[in-house]
Amino acid sequence: FNLIINIYLIEYCALNPLTLDCISLVIYFYYNYFSFIRFPAIVDLALRVNKLGKSSITYEIKVFKRGEDTIKIVKEFIYIFINRNN
């Protein structure tokens, strides 16, 4: 799930997490499972920023089975950002 967030930051926000002056830490996350997805199903992910604070971001990721509109899983992350040198 972190991969979709990093792709979003790099491709759509022109940010590279490896070269920023700060690092991000996950301080909270949860999953809501609504139904199962079995291997080898292909999934689609939808990323949304739920809250943008001064030093934190809350992301939500929804998981869908490819070709279906029913949400299978919802995951929420809260990231905080701290100075890399402190």
Secondary structure, 3 states (H helix, E strand, C coil): CHHHHHHHHHHHCCCCCCCCCEEEEEEEEEEEECCCCCCCCCEEEEEEEEEECCCEEEEEEEEEECCCCCEEEEEEEEEEEEECCC
